[in-house]
Amino acid sequence: MKYTKLGNSDLTVSRICMGCMGFGDAARGQHSWTLDEEHTREIIKRGLELGINFFDTAIAYQSGTSEQFLGRALRNYGKREDFVVATKFLPRTKEDIEAGISGQKHIEKMIDKSLENLGMDYVDLYIYHMWDYKTPLYEIMDGLNRIVKAGKARYIGISNCFAWQLCMANELAEREGFAKFVSVQGHYNLIFREEEREMVPYCREENIALTPYSALAGGRLSKRPGERSKRLEEDSYAKLKYDASRDQDELIIGRVAQLAAERNVSMTEIALAWLLTKAASPVAGATKFHHVEGAAHAAELTLREEEINYLEEAYVPHRLVGVMAQNTAAPKAERPV
């Protein structure tokens, strides 16, 4: 495994981040295909054996049970300082807003619950999961800064935002002396490259780490056209994101399969090796041993320039999908100040 510094932080992370959305009680969340605790532990242990030290979860994953499974496993498999743990918080609910709970108080409540779930005193990276137009940005940045100062999070990151939003947030933090975002977790893979318009060059200029999610497009980049899996059949959110562009994406997926055959490696290795030329540490989910093994092997695979060009040249622009399609501002007169 290879390692890198996470942006403007002193965190040393594996070039592959284990995504933990596939862990947790399947009866308590948005996904029916997640692993129970016994099988979660097996995957985490295999990842550690392969050198993965970076784990990404969220309080929203299976009602907090992903955090619980991860925390219990890591306590059994090593010392806290051996791991880099990231988790995320959701925006305030309508009920929170009506009850007058401020953004600062909400963030404090969220981190305390995540730490309880994880059984940890701190997280290494606390991530603003999605842009919240109903909470003033000052409250968000102040709240995050307070938990950093309290030692509950070492650094902060952001997910599902536009480059202008990240820039605006970090400029506010700079002005107020708050902690700044050191990483961004966006939707980015070989068949969805819209982050390259503004986010990728901005992060390169500011040394902000890219830790993309959906690195394998919900499994599509790891399977030849026509191959099926439980997740491909049951993950309605991934279908929402990718089914509409299936025809234009299959050409690229076919090229991934072709290069994998030529190099005698898996499609997972080809797709992630490409993404590793763009990002610090892609978030790769794993529910089977070959998933985590393929991801780890990708960190050792170097693609030639002509192979990179071959994978990229068939791409055409995509419309925004998923959470980013919902990242739309309310009329300015309706926003909080």
ZATORDREN-618978 format. One line per 5 residues: number of its first residue (from 1); for each residue x, y, z negated of N, C-alpha, C. Coordinates in steps of 0.02 Angstrom, whole numbers. Each point is the difference from the previous one (the first is absolute). Layout:
ZATORDREN-618978
NUM> X Y Z X Y Z X Y Z | ...
END
This chain:
ZATORDREN-618978
1> 42 -60 0 -42 60 0 44 63 0 | -22 49 37 34 65 -1 -40 49 -43 | 33 52 -24 -31 48 -46 14 71 24 | -42 47 -24 8 70 19 -25 44 -57 | 22 62 -1 -27 49 -46 -68 23 26
6> -47 8 -45 -68 21 20 -2 77 4 | 12 26 60 -4 72 11 44 39 -48 | -28 53 -28 37 44 -46 -5 -24 -72 | 3 -64 -10 -3 -28 -68 64 -39 -13 | 7 -26 -60 56 -44 -14 -22 -73 -4
11> -59 -15 27 -26 -68 1 33 -40 57 | 30 -57 -16 28 -44 50 -51 -55 13 | -26 -3 62 -54 -46 16 21 -47 56 | -28 -60 -1 10 -47 55 -31 29 64 | 29 -17 58 -26 26 63 -70 -26 16
16> -22 -50 -37 -69 -24 5 -33 10 -67 | -59 31 1 -41 9 -60 -56 -52 2 | -9 -38 -54 -53 -49 -1 -67 34 -15 | -46 -1 48 -66 28 -10 -44 -48 -39 | -33 26 -51 -37 -43 -47 -76 4 9
21> -24 27 56 -72 3 11 -30 -69 6 | 40 -49 18 -25 -68 8 -1 -40 -65 | 17 33 -56 -1 -33 -65 -59 25 -40 | -31 -44 -40 -54 22 -44 -61 -44 5 | -44 10 -47 -61 -40 -5 -46 14 59
26> -11 -50 43 -40 9 60 -73 17 -15 | -22 -13 -61 -69 14 -19 -9 72 -25 | 56 38 -4 -3 65 -31 27 57 44 | -11 -5 64 27 53 41 -26 0 71 | 36 35 43 -24 11 68 20 -55 47
31> 44 -47 -21 23 -52 45 -16 -70 -28 | -18 -45 46 -17 -68 -20 58 -49 9 | 55 24 29 55 -45 18 61 7 -46 | -8 35 -57 57 11 -43 20 -63 -39 | 63 -1 -25 26 -57 -36 -17 2 -74
36> -11 -58 -29 -10 -4 -72 68 9 -34 | 0 1 -67 62 18 -35 55 -52 9 | -17 -63 1 52 -51 8 36 7 66 | -38 10 54 32 6 66 34 68 8 | -26 51 -32 34 65 0 69 -6 -29
41> 6 -34 -56 64 -9 -33 50 -36 45 | -23 -49 37 44 -37 45 29 45 54 | -43 43 28 22 46 53 50 51 -28 | -16 28 -58 45 49 -31 68 -31 -16 | -1 -60 -28 63 -34 -16 41 -11 63
46> -32 -21 55 37 -11 62 29 66 26 | -39 54 -5 27 64 21 61 21 -40 | -2 -11 -65 58 16 -42 60 -41 19 | -10 -64 15 55 -43 21 32 25 64 | -40 32 42 25 25 65 28 71 -6
51> -1 28 -60 31 66 -11 -48 59 -1 | -65 -12 7 -48 55 -2 -5 25 -73 | 7 65 -9 -6 29 -67 -52 55 -4 | -35 14 56 -46 56 6 -70 -28 11 | -47 21 -44 -68 -27 1 -50 57 0
56> -50 -5 44 -50 53 7 -70 -27 -14 | -34 29 -49 -68 -19 -16 -42 63 -8 | -60 -7 -27 -45 57 -11 -54 -20 -49 | -24 48 -37 -54 -13 -47 -64 -22 37 | -6 19 64 -59 -17 39 1 -72 26
61> 58 -33 -1 4 -67 29 -32 -51 -47 | -56 -26 22 -37 -52 -37 -12 21 -73 | -25 63 -7 -20 26 -65 55 -4 -52 | 61 13 21 57 1 -47 32 -67 -12 | -29 -55 27 29 -66 -14 65 -11 39
66> 10 35 56 65 -3 34 54 26 -47 | -12 56 -31 49 27 -48 12 -49 -56 | -52 -30 -26 7 -47 -56 41 -60 20 | -15 -30 58 38 -59 22 73 18 10 | 13 57 33 69 21 13 38 11 -65
71> -30 36 -46 34 16 -63 18 -62 -39 | -46 -47 -5 14 -61 -38 55 -41 33 | -1 -4 66 52 -37 35 69 30 -11 | 6 66 9 65 32 -7 27 -6 -70 | -43 2 -50 23 -8 -70 32 -68 -10
76> -24 -50 36 26 -68 -7 63 -11 41 | 10 39 52 53 -15 48 61 45 -6 | 1 49 -44 60 42 -5 -10 59 -47 | 50 43 -2 -3 60 -41 -34 56 38 | -33 43 -38 -38 55 32 44 41 46
81> 62 13 -21 44 44 41 23 -33 64 | -14 -65 8 20 -34 62 -49 11 57 | -59 29 -15 -53 7 50 -17 74 12 | -22 14 61 -27 66 16 -74 -11 14 | -42 29 -43 -72 -13 3 -36 65 18
86> -42 -4 52 -41 56 21 -73 -19 -8 | -41 48 -23 -72 -9 1 -32 66 19 | -66 -1 11 -35 58 27 -63 15 -40 | -22 63 5 -63 19 -33 -49 27 52 | -63 -7 -15 -54 23 44 -24 69 -20
91> -35 35 44 -29 66 -17 -52 -6 -56 | -16 57 -29 -54 2 -49 -66 -22 32 | -41 -33 -39 -66 -19 23 -48 60 -7 | -58 -7 30 -52 51 -8 -17 9 -73 | -2 -55 -37 -16 3 -71 55 36 -40
96> 63 -11 19 55 35 -32 -7 76 9 | -15 18 62 -6 72 16 -58 31 -39 | -57 -34 -1 -58 26 -36 13 4 -75 | 43 -44 -25 16 1 -72 54 52 -17 | 25 34 51 50 52 -11 70 -26 -13
101> 14 -61 20 68 -28 -8 46 32 52 | 52 33 -23 46 35 46 43 -50 37 | 33 24 52 46 -42 36 56 -25 -45 | 26 45 -43 54 -20 -46 -23 -56 -47 | -60 8 -28 -25 -51 -47 -13 -66 36
106> -26 4 61 -14 -60 39 65 -39 13 | 52 34 20 64 -33 14 27 -33 -63 | -5 35 -56 23 -29 -64 -39 -64 -16 | -65 2 10 -42 -59 -13 19 -57 47 | 11 16 64 16 -51 49 67 -33 -15
111> 52 39 -15 66 -29 -13 -2 -42 -63 | -36 23 -50 -4 -39 -62 -33 -68 12 | -52 -2 42 -33 -63 14 45 -45 42 | 36 28 48 46 -40 40 56 -29 -43 | 27 40 -45 53 -25 -44 -26 -56 -45
116> -62 8 -22 -30 -54 -40 -7 -63 42 | -24 7 62 -7 -58 44 67 -34 12 | 51 40 14 67 -26 16 37 -25 -62 | -20 23 -59 37 -17 -60 68 33 -1 | 5 61 25 63 36 6 -5 68 -33
121> 57 29 -18 2 67 -29 4 54 53 | 21 -19 60 7 49 54 -3 -36 67 | -16 38 52 9 -24 69 56 40 32 | 32 -29 48 54 35 34 -26 51 50 | -57 -15 31 -28 43 51 -76 1 -8
126> -28 60 -10 -72 7 -8 -27 36 61 | -48 -31 35 -19 22 67 -71 28 1 | -6 59 28 -64 33 13 -31 -36 60 | -51 -42 -13 -23 -50 48 -32 30 62 | -40 51 -8 -31 32 58 -17 73 -18
131> 2 43 50 -10 71 -11 -69 14 -28 | -2 42 -51 -62 15 -36 -18 73 10 | -47 12 45 -20 70 15 -42 30 -56 | -25 -41 -47 -44 25 -52 39 20 -64 | 65 -10 1 41 18 -58 54 49 23
136> 7 57 -32 52 48 21 69 -33 1 | 40 16 50 66 -29 6 43 16 -61 | -8 60 -28 39 17 -59 -12 -50 -56 | -63 -20 -10 -15 -48 -53 33 -67 13 | 1 -21 62 32 -63 17 75 3 -14
141> 34 51 25 72 5 -8 20 12 -73 | -39 40 -35 13 12 -71 -10 -65 -39 | -54 -36 16 -13 -63 -35 55 -51 12 | 23 -5 62 55 -46 14 64 21 -34 | 13 65 -1 60 24 -34 -2 -16 -74
146> -58 5 -30 -6 -14 -72 17 -72 -16 | -22 -47 43 15 -70 -16 73 -16 13 | 32 35 47 72 -8 10 37 25 -62 | -19 59 -24 33 29 -59 -12 -44 -62 | -57 -33 -2 -16 -44 -57 35 -68 5
151> 34 -13 56 35 -63 8 -44 -58 22 | -61 15 22 -45 -54 22 12 -19 73 | 31 44 38 19 -13 69 68 32 12 | 44 -35 35 65 29 14 -3 48 60 | -39 -19 51 -6 41 60 -72 -5 25
156> -17 45 47 -67 -2 29 4 -6 76 | -51 -33 28 -6 -8 72 -71 16 21 | -12 -1 64 -66 16 27 -16 -49 56 | -64 -10 12 -23 -46 52 -58 31 38 | -9 -22 63 -59 20 39 -9 76 4
161> 52 34 23 -4 73 7 30 20 67 | -13 63 19 32 29 58 64 35 -21 | 44 12 49 64 32 -16 -11 69 -30 | -50 37 24 -12 67 -27 -21 -4 -73 | -36 -53 -19 -21 -7 -70 60 -16 -45
166> 43 -45 23 61 -15 -38 43 62 -8 | 8 37 54 40 61 -2 -29 50 -49 | -66 11 3 -33 47 -44 8 -20 -73 | -7 -65 -14 6 -24 -69 70 9 -27 | 50 -18 40 69 7 -24 22 73 -5
171> -28 43 42 15 72 -6 -30 27 -65 | -60 -21 -17 -30 21 -64 43 -25 -58 | 22 -63 4 42 -28 -53 66 38 -7 | 29 18 57 62 39 -1 -10 67 -34 | -55 32 18 -15 66 -28 -13 -2 -76
176> -33 -53 -23 -20 -4 -70 49 -39 -43 | 52 -29 30 47 -39 -38 -26 -70 -18 | -47 -25 40 -29 -67 -12 41 -54 36 | -12 -62 -19 28 -57 37 -27 1 71 | 43 -18 47 -19 -2 71 -8 -72 24
181> -38 -9 52 -9 -67 29 65 -22 33 | 22 -61 -17 62 -27 29 -14 -52 53 | -64 -20 8 -16 -51 50 -70 11 25 | -13 -27 59 -67 2 29 -17 -68 28 | -59 -25 -16 -23 -65 22 -58 11 49
186> 16 -6 64 -50 12 51 -12 -62 42 | -50 4 43 -19 -54 45 46 2 61 | 44 -50 5 52 4 52 24 -70 17 | -5 -19 63 26 -64 24 7 4 76 | 20 -54 31 13 0 72 -62 17 42
191> -60 -17 -25 -60 15 40 -39 60 -27 | 29 34 -51 -30 63 -23 57 46 -21 | 18 45 46 60 41 -8 -15 75 -4 | -59 17 -22 -19 71 -2 41 40 -51 | 31 -34 -48 43 34 -49 60 33 34
196> 16 -22 61 59 26 34 -10 71 26 | -63 23 1 -13 67 26 32 54 -44 | -14 -2 -65 25 51 -45 31 -28 -64 | -29 -54 -28 23 -24 -64 72 -26 2 | 15 -42 49 66 -29 4 55 53 6
201> -5 47 47 53 51 4 4 44 -62 | -59 16 -30 1 42 -61 37 -37 -57 | -15 -63 -9 31 -38 -54 75 -9 12 | 19 -9 63 71 -4 16 36 64 -19 | -31 56 15 31 65 -15 6 12 -75
206> -51 -22 -39 -2 13 -72 26 -58 -43 | 24 -53 31 23 -60 -35 -54 -29 -45 | -61 -2 25 -56 -32 -35 -6 -71 29 | -3 -49 -44 1 -70 22 -67 -21 30 | 3 -35 56 -59 -30 30 -6 -71 -26
211> -58 -16 -30 -14 -68 -23 -67 -21 30 | -3 -14 64 -64 -9 34 -39 -60 -24 | -66 8 -2 -44 -58 -13 -26 -26 67 | -35 -57 -4 -26 -34 60 57 -12 50 | 57 -20 -27 60 -8 40 -8 -52 55
216> -44 -49 -13 -13 -53 50 -70 5 27 | -32 58 -8 -67 11 27 -50 -53 -23 | -1 -12 -65 -46 -49 -27 11 -70 26 | 63 -16 16 18 -66 26 1 -6 75 | -25 50 36 -3 -4 72 68 -4 33
221> 50 32 -29 67 0 29 40 -62 -18 | -30 -44 -40 35 -61 -19 -29 -62 34 | -52 10 42 -35 -56 32 -9 12 74 | 10 -51 39 -11 5 72 -74 11 15 | -16 34 54 -70 10 17 -39 -66 0
226> -56 0 -36 -40 -60 -5 9 -38 -65 | 59 9 -34 10 -32 -64 -45 32 -52 | -25 -40 -47 -46 26 -50 27 -13 -70 | -28 35 -50 15 -11 -70 -60 21 -41 | 0 -19 -63 -56 20 -44 -5 76 -4
231> 58 34 -5 -2 72 -5 -27 32 64 | 23 -25 58 -24 28 63 -76 -9 7 | -25 -55 -28 -72 -13 5 -40 40 -50 | 28 13 -60 -40 27 -55 15 72 -19 | 56 27 22 19 68 -20 -36 51 43
236> -58 22 -23 -41 45 40 33 68 8 | 40 22 -49 33 65 6 53 -2 56 | 38 -54 3 49 -6 54 -34 -5 68 | -57 -34 3 -37 -2 63 -21 70 21 | -23 39 -48 -20 69 14 58 40 29
241> 60 -12 -26 58 38 22 26 -22 69 | -6 -65 15 36 -25 59 -43 -28 56 | -60 -22 -13 -38 -34 52 -15 45 60 | -11 64 -12 -18 46 54 57 8 51 | 62 -10 -22 58 9 44 32 -66 19
246> -37 -54 -8 29 -67 10 30 -9 69 | -35 22 51 24 -12 69 67 34 12 | 7 63 -21 62 35 12 57 -24 -44 | -18 -29 -58 51 -24 -47 28 -68 19 | -39 -40 34 22 -69 14 61 -3 45
251> 10 51 42 60 1 41 62 4 -45 | -3 44 -50 57 7 -46 9 -63 -42 | -55 -28 -24 4 -61 -40 31 -56 41 | -18 -3 64 30 -50 44 75 10 7 | 23 62 2 71 13 5 36 -20 -65
256> -32 11 -57 28 -23 -63 9 -75 1 | -52 -36 24 4 -73 4 56 -22 47 | 7 35 56 52 -17 49 69 8 -30 | 13 57 -33 66 12 -29 14 -49 -57 | -53 -17 -38 10 -48 -54 23 -67 27
261> -30 -21 56 20 -63 31 71 4 26 | 17 56 32 68 8 27 53 2 -54 | -16 31 -57 49 5 -55 -5 -58 -49 | -48 -45 11 -10 -57 -45 -13 22 -72 | -43 50 -6 -21 25 -66 -77 6 1
266> -29 18 -56 -72 8 -3 -21 68 26 | -63 6 18 -28 64 20 4 51 -57 | -10 -24 -61 8 44 -59 68 33 -1 | 51 -39 13 68 27 -1 10 54 54 | -26 -12 60 8 49 54 -37 64 -18
271> -64 -6 -20 -41 60 -14 29 41 -58 | 23 -34 -52 28 37 -57 70 26 15 | 39 -37 38 66 26 19 -7 65 39 | -51 4 43 -13 63 36 -17 55 -50 | -45 -14 -46 -22 52 -47 58 22 -46
276> 46 -46 -14 57 18 -42 48 48 34 | -6 8 66 40 51 34 -30 70 -11 | -61 3 -27 -34 64 -10 -10 17 -74 | -6 -51 -43 -23 10 -69 50 -26 -50 | -4 26 -61 44 -21 -54 -17 -70 -24
281> -64 -11 -15 -21 -64 -29 -73 -12 16 | -15 -35 55 -69 -15 17 -33 -44 -54 | -64 13 -11 -39 -39 -48 -29 -61 37 | 23 -59 -17 -21 -61 34 -37 -44 -50 | -63 -12 14 -40 -45 -41 19 -72 12
286> -12 -43 -50 18 -70 7 -48 -42 -41 | -30 -50 32 -42 -48 -37 23 -72 12 | 54 -8 39 29 -66 11 77 8 -1 | 34 -55 -14 73 3 -3 30 26 65 | -26 -24 57 31 21 63 -11 74 13
291> -51 31 -30 -9 72 7 59 38 -33 | 14 -17 -62 53 36 -37 68 -18 28 | 9 -62 21 64 -20 29 13 35 66 | -51 5 43 8 36 62 16 74 -10 | -34 30 -49 13 70 -15 72 11 -24
296> 23 -44 -45 68 7 -25 51 -10 55 | -12 -48 44 47 -13 55 3 59 49 | -56 37 5 -1 58 46 52 51 -19 | 15 6 -64 49 49 -23 70 -16 25 | 11 -61 21 65 -21 25 4 -1 76
301> -56 14 34 -3 -4 73 11 68 31 | 45 4 48 14 62 36 -25 -6 72 | -43 45 20 -25 0 69 46 43 43 | 9 -22 61 39 39 48 -42 58 26 | 33 51 24 -35 60 24 -50 -17 55
306> 19 -44 45 -46 -18 54 -61 -39 -26 | 9 -37 -54 -57 -36 -30 -48 50 -33 | 28 49 -34 -42 52 -31 -40 37 53 | 34 18 54 -35 35 54 -55 -43 31 | 13 -64 7 -49 -46 29 -62 -4 -44
311> 9 -1 -66 -56 -2 -46 -40 65 0 | 35 56 11 -32 65 -8 -34 26 64 | 24 -19 58 -20 35 61 -73 -11 19 | -32 -52 -25 -69 -13 18 -51 36 -45 | 24 37 -49 -46 32 -48 -38 58 32
316> -63 5 -17 -41 58 20 -31 29 -63 | -15 65 -1 -27 31 -60 -64 -33 -25 | -8 -1 -66 -59 -29 -32 -38 55 -38 | -64 -11 -8 -38 44 -44 14 -19 -72 | -9 48 -46 9 -15 -70 -54 -47 -24
321> 19 -46 -45 -47 -49 -26 10 -6 -75 | -47 -35 -33 6 -14 -71 -2 63 -42 | 40 0 -53 0 56 -47 19 65 34 | 47 -2 47 21 62 32 -54 30 44 | -45 -40 26 -56 26 38 -48 39 -45
326> 2 -15 -65 -43 34 -48 34 60 -32 | 64 11 17 37 56 -30 -18 64 37 | -59 24 -15 -27 59 34 -21 51 -51 | 23 60 10 -15 53 -49 -73 20 2 | -26 15 -60 -65 33 -4 9 72 24
331> -54 33 20 6 71 17 35 38 -57 | 42 47 17 42 33 -50 -41 30 -57 | -58 26 16 -42 31 -52 -23 -50 -52 | 1 -65 18 -24 -52 -47 56 -32 -40 | 62 18 13 55 -33 -35 12 33 -67
336> 24 -40 -49 18 29 -66 62 42 6 | 8 47 -45 59 43 0 39 -9 -65
END
